[in-house]
Amino acid sequence: MTKIDKSSKLRSMKHKDIINKWASRSELAKDLDVKGSRVDKWYLRNSIPSEFWNDIILSAKKRNIAINHMDIIKAVKGKAA
C-alpha cells in the first residue's frame, strides 16, 4: 500500500491565482478589453464573472498560459467550500 503525502497534494486554484498567471492585471484587462480597475476588483473579490471565462481561456491560449475551464470552475467550487 502506498502512503499518500498530504503536503504534496495540489491545492485548487483560486480566481486570484488565475489572474496572477498574467504578467500584470493590466495585461489581462487589455486582453479582455476592460478597464484595469475592473480586473483589480475581480482580484480583490477573488471572483471572475462567468461572462469572461471563455475570453480568459482564449487569451490564456494565445499567451501559452495553462488555464482551462475546469480550473475556473474548481476555483468557484473551492470558494464555496
C-alpha distance (Angstrom), angle and dihedral (degrees) to the residues before:
residue distance angle dihedral
M1 . . .
T2 3.80 . .
K3 3.75 118.5 .
I4 3.81 114.4 -133.3
D5 3.78 116.7 -137.3
K6 3.80 104.6 -140.2
S7 3.79 92.2 -162.1
S8 3.80 89.8 63.5
K9 3.80 93.3 55.8
L10 3.77 112.2 116.8
R11 3.77 112.8 -119.2
S12 3.75 116.7 -136.1
M13 3.75 116.6 -102.1
K14 3.77 121.5 -104.4
H15 3.78 122.8 -143.9
K16 3.82 87.7 -106.0
D17 3.79 88.5 58.6
I18 3.78 90.4 51.9
I19 3.81 91.4 50.3
N20 3.82 90.0 48.0
K21 3.81 90.9 58.8
W22 3.81 87.3 80.1
A23 3.80 119.5 77.8
S24 3.80 87.9 -114.1
R25 3.79 139.9 -8.1
S26 3.79 88.5 -111.8
E27 3.83 89.5 58.4
L28 3.80 90.1 53.6
A29 3.80 90.1 46.8
K30 3.82 90.0 51.5
D31 3.81 91.2 49.7
L32 3.81 90.6 51.6
D33 3.81 94.9 40.4
V34 3.82 93.1 -123.1
K35 3.80 132.9 121.4
G36 3.78 117.1 -85.5
S37 3.80 89.8 -123.8
R38 3.79 88.7 62.6
V39 3.80 92.5 57.0
D40 3.83 88.8 44.7
K41 3.82 88.6 57.7
W42 3.79 91.4 49.6
Y43 3.78 88.7 51.7
L44 3.80 93.4 49.3
R45 3.82 91.7 47.5
N46 3.81 91.2 41.4
S47 3.80 87.4 -132.9
I48 3.79 132.1 113.2
P49 3.82 113.2 -161.0
S50 3.80 111.4 -114.7
E51 3.81 93.6 -124.2
F52 3.84 87.5 70.6
W53 3.80 98.6 47.7
N54 3.81 96.4 93.0
D55 3.80 92.3 46.5
I56 3.81 90.1 49.8
I57 3.81 90.7 52.1
L58 3.82 91.2 48.9
S59 3.80 92.4 46.8
A60 3.80 91.1 47.9
K61 3.81 90.5 52.5
K62 3.81 91.4 51.9
R63 3.81 89.6 51.7
N64 3.82 94.8 42.3
I65 3.80 90.8 -116.0
A66 3.79 113.5 154.3
I67 3.81 104.6 -125.6
N68 3.77 129.3 126.9
H69 3.78 137.9 176.6
M70 3.80 92.2 -92.7
D71 3.81 90.6 58.4
I72 3.79 90.1 56.1
I73 3.80 93.9 44.4
K74 3.81 92.1 48.0
A75 3.81 89.0 51.0
V76 3.81 89.1 55.5
K77 3.80 92.2 47.8
G78 3.80 91.5 46.5
K79 3.79 89.9 53.5
A80 3.80 91.4 55.1
A81 3.80 93.0 49.9
